[in-house]
């Protein structure tokens, strides 16, 4: 029985190694095609790497670049957004995303109160895990300061330890709250990108629905629900309507 288990584990390990080797080979081949200016070929190869469900910031970034150079701006924005989810704050991704957005039409959106805008910006600066780590480190530093206050003998040092420890614990609440907010945003908020240049917002999830307005390629939308082959969307200006799932891709 143990021998069979060992053989099974070895076979599984060999399959994982072989799969990783094939992904690396395709990735390098795609990079070569991109460097040679064969962008459609590069896209096809990158998509083959991503097909089994593999995700990485580098893959999404390279896919975004290939789609951008191929003139498919909506797809480029989609993959830059995915890269940002995996690598928040990456300067190269942010720069290319700004370039891509300059090539598409933008829609007026409902302005956020400045504190809400600041919170949303801070929430996306780091991952939920990174914020949690920062918060826990500050909390432990504060706990250490309070411990020194309780056990110390020098009145001056005890007072400083109390102030420093209390401040560290108070400050730790901010990254912990941002960690919770980022995790909640990722789990509960589904967003997508319009990848079709001929997409429209409809009043109903069927062919008979009247066209409310034209959707812009590369536009970011919130996905509220799905009914058959249609998504219920909310646009940045607050308007709601339906669009087919072929026209929208989830980030």
N, C-alpha and C positions, 0 to 999 in steps of 0.2 A: 504493500500500500504506500509506504513512504517512498519507495523507488519510483512508483508511478507519479506521485506528487512532484518529486524532483524533476522528472522528465517533463511533466506538464509545465512547470515553472520555467525550465530552460527553454522550451519551445516558445512560450509567451515572450520571454526576454529577447530571444532571437528575432521574433516578429516585430517587436518594438524597435529594436536596433535597425532592422531592415527598412521599416517604415520611415524612421527618422533619416536614414541615409538617402532614401528616395526623395523625401521632401527637400533635403539640402541640395540634392542634385538638380531638382526642378527649380528651386529658388535661384541657384547660381545661373542656371540656363536662362531663366527669366531676366536676371540682371544683365546678362550678356546681350539678350535681345533688346532690352531697353537702351543700353549704351550704344547699340548699333542703329537705333532709331526705328526698330521694328516694334512699335508700341502695341499693335493688336496681338502680335505673337506673345509679347511680354505679358499682356493682360490674360491671355489664355493660360499661360504657364503659371502665373501667380494664382489664378482661380483654381487650377488643379491642386496647388498646395493647400488652398483654403477649403477645398471641397469636403475633406473628411471632418471638418469642424475645427481645424487648426486656426488659432488666432494669435497674432503678435503685433506689437506696435510697428515693427519694421515691415512686416508683410502688408499691413493696412496702409502704411505711409507710401510704400512702393506702388501699391495698387492705385492709390490716389494720384500719384505722379504719372503713372502710365495712362490712366483714364484722362487726366488733364491734358497730357501731350497728344492724346488721340482725339481731343475735342469733345469729350463727353463730360461736361462740367458737373452735371448732377451726380453722376457716379463718383467723380473725383471728390466732391464735397462729402458724399456718404462715407467714403473710406477715410478721409481726413478726420471726420467726426468720430469714427470708430477708433482710429489711432489715438485720439485725445482721451477717449474713455479708458484705454489701456495704459496711456502714458500722459496723465494730466500735466498741463503746463509746458509741454515740449515746444520749444521755441521754433524749431524747423516746421513742425506740423502747423502751429498757429500762423506762421508767416505764409505758408502755402495755402492754408485755408482762407486767409484774407485775400490772397491773390485770386483764388477761384471765385470767391463771393463777389469780387469786383466785376466779374464777367457775366453775372446773372442779375436779373431784376430783383429788387427788394420791395417788400410790402411794408407800409406803415404799420407800426405795432403800438399796442397800448403801453404808455410809459409807466415804468415802475417807480415807486417811491425810492428815493436815493438809498435808504437803508436796506430795502429789499434788493435793490440792484447790487449793492456792496456785498450782501450776504450770498447772493447767487454766484457772484464772481469768486468770493472766498471759498465757497463750497466746491467749486470745480478746480481749485488750484492744486489740491493734492487728493490722493485716493482716500477712501474711508479708513483703510488700515493704517496709512501714514498719520492721519489725524489722530486716530486712536492711540498710536504709539507715542506721539508727542504729548497727548493729554495724560497718559499713564505715567510717563517720565516726569512731567511736572507735578502730578499728584504724589508720586513717591518722593520727589524732592521736597514738597511741602510737608509730607508726613515726617521726613527726616528732620526738617527744621523744627517742627512741633515736638519731636522726641528730644532734641537738644534743649528746647525750652523747658521741658519737664524734668530733665535729668541734669542740666547744667548747674554750675555753682556761681559763675561770674554773672552778676545782675545785668551788666551791659550786654554780654554775649547772649544771655537768655532773652533779653528784649529784642535784640536784632534777629535772633532765630525765630521768635514768635511772629514778628512782622514779615520776615522773608517767607516763612512757612505758610502763613495765612495768605499772602499774595500769590504764592505758587499754586496753592489749592484753588483759589478763586480764578486765576488765569487758566488753570487746567480745564475749567468748565467750558471755555470757548472751543478748543480743538475737539473735546469730546462731543459737544453739541454739533459741531461741523461734521464729525465722523458719522453721527447718527443721521444728520440731514442728508449727507451724501449717499449713505446706504439706502435710506428711504427713497431718495430720488431715483436711484438706479433700479430699485425693486418695483416701485409703484408707478413711475413715469415712463411711458413708452413713447419714444419719438421716432420720427422717420424723415426721410428726404425724398422730395419729388424727383424722380429720375427720368421722367418723360418730358419732352418738350411740348407735348400736345395734351397735357392733363387738364382736367377741369373739375371744379367742385359742383356736385349735383345735390338736388333737393331730396333725393330718395335713392336707396341702394338698388337701382335697376335701370334699365335702358330708358324707361319712360320718364325718369326723373329729369326735371328741367335744369339747365345749366345756370348756376348761380354766378360763377366768375371763373376766370382762367387762372390755373395754378402755374407758378413760375418754376422752371427747372432749377433744381438746387435749393428750393425753398424748404425750410425746416418746419415740420408740423408735429402736433401732438396727436397720437393715436388713442382715441377714447375707447373704441370697441371695434369688433369685426362681425359682419353679418354676411355669410357666404363669401362672395368674391369682392366685397367692398369693405373699406375702412370708414368709420366715422371719424372725421378730423376736426381739430380746432386749430385755426390759423393764428398767427402772431397778433392779428388785430382783433381777435376774439370771435370771428365768424366761424360757424360750424357747417359741415356738409359732408357728403360722401364722395369717395374716389375709389377706383378699382385698385386691387392689390398689385396689379402689374405696373401701376404708375408710381407706387410708393414702396420704398424699402426701409425696413427697420434699421436703426442705428445699432 
